[in-house]
Amino acid sequence: MLIYIDGEFLPKSEAKVSVFDHGLLYGDGVFEGIRSYNGRVFKLDEHLERLYDSAKSIMLEMPISIETMKETVLETLRRNHLREAYIRLIVTRGVGDLGLDPDKCPNPCIIIIADKIVLYPQKYYEDGLEIVTVSVRRNYAEAINPRIKSLNYLNNILAKIEGKQAGAEEVLMLNPEGYVVECSGDNIFWIKNGILVTPPVHMGILEGVTRNSVIDLAREAGIRVEERVFTRHDLYIADECFLTGTAAEVIPVVKIDRRAIGDGQPGKITQRLIAAFRQLANSTGTPIYTTD
Ligand code: PXG
């Protein structure tokens, strides 16, 4: 495996960062999780735009242009001969001293890891997931804004730990006001009387690339989509529920806090959107190899 790190492609054993890197010392940096299907990178421009927006928000000046970054991501995939991949793009504040001051870190560090994708078990898509609400709240937008895909994921990790202790693969997170926002690494949608609902981004969520694709696909299919505030009660009485994320794609939820959603089976609209998303992911994207 060859990993891109600060202008070089290095074998895994040699791809290392300094212990003085503020990404390690403070979680000071931003990242993206991107996927390629069948030799094409899915929604690469959207992921890069979110990365550069996250960097701008934390006042991290990107050392290379978005175009160069795009080409470097593609080159990393080529060097690893990958067609179906998971790409982790990381930009840290870089090396500084032991203090917090980001101004002491003149050179951000760019890392691109491209690996084979580990797929979720097929049974999750067929049977659906059971999720539970955790006590850990999603961050206040005024603290670490969830719209920033920052290297500081402790909030989500604490939620994940709590979920695993309850035997759940994914967890439902509320914002500080108690409204449903998202899961530890996925966005949430539900359907009632044919209307698809998901929280608006200002509620304190990551604006998922998969989320946005599913909203577009649903609208194209003539499904009404509403981005609005809702509570757990709305979820409990929903007809269908599903999660979206780069790794998960679209995954049905059949039980929330021990309550069966609808008839306790993956819903019809959910199944249509799973198929529509797979079709989109397998037929679009930036070609990695020019012969494609
Ligand atoms: N919400 C959060 C908090 C996320 O971290 C998503 C939603 C979905 O966004 P995309 O753009 O992927 O549709 C994410 C992203 C993992 C893992 O290993 C998952 C994410 C990030 C990092 C690791 O499960 N999900």
Residues whose N, C-alpha, C, O or C-beta is under 5 A from the ligand:
A	BS01	PXG	G33 E182 C183 S184 G185 D186 N187 L206 E207 G208 V209 T210 R211 T244 G245 T246 A247
